[in-house]
Amino acid sequence: MRALLDTHAFIWWVTDDSQLSPTAKSIITDQDNVLYLSAASAWEIVIKVRLGKLDLPEPPEIYIPSRLIINQFESLPIEIVHALQVINLPDLHRDPFDRIIIAQSQVEKMPILTVDSKITSYPVDVIW
């Protein structure tokens, strides 16, 4: 299975946070699955670090790529088709990072690993 990690799911996995659900842990550890991290999540993490809302043990430009490699996660760039899909999303909330991740999930036909109740309100498959 292919799946898209929401930002918090990625952070919780790489920091061994207990908030990560058993189902999410099972999906992440299953070697048959291919997991993706959106470029939007990397951008969101950088902003959180810069604003002092998130502490990482290394600078994000080192930490994020190294955790992708260690965990064998794939990066998912933001393509034009993803950006254009955002116009088809209902205006349920304004978080641009969530909206592009939702659009990527729809275009790429991948479920999102997320606990975010705002994302579950959209027409997208969610696993938690």
Buried (B, 14 or more C-beta within 10 A) or exposed (E): EEBBBBBBBBBBBBBEEEEBBEEBBEBBEEEEBEBBBBBBBBBBBBEBBEEEEBEBEEEBEEBBEEBBEEBEBEEBEBBEEBBEBBEEBEEEEEBEBBBBBBBBBBBBEBBBBBBBEBBEEBEBEBBB
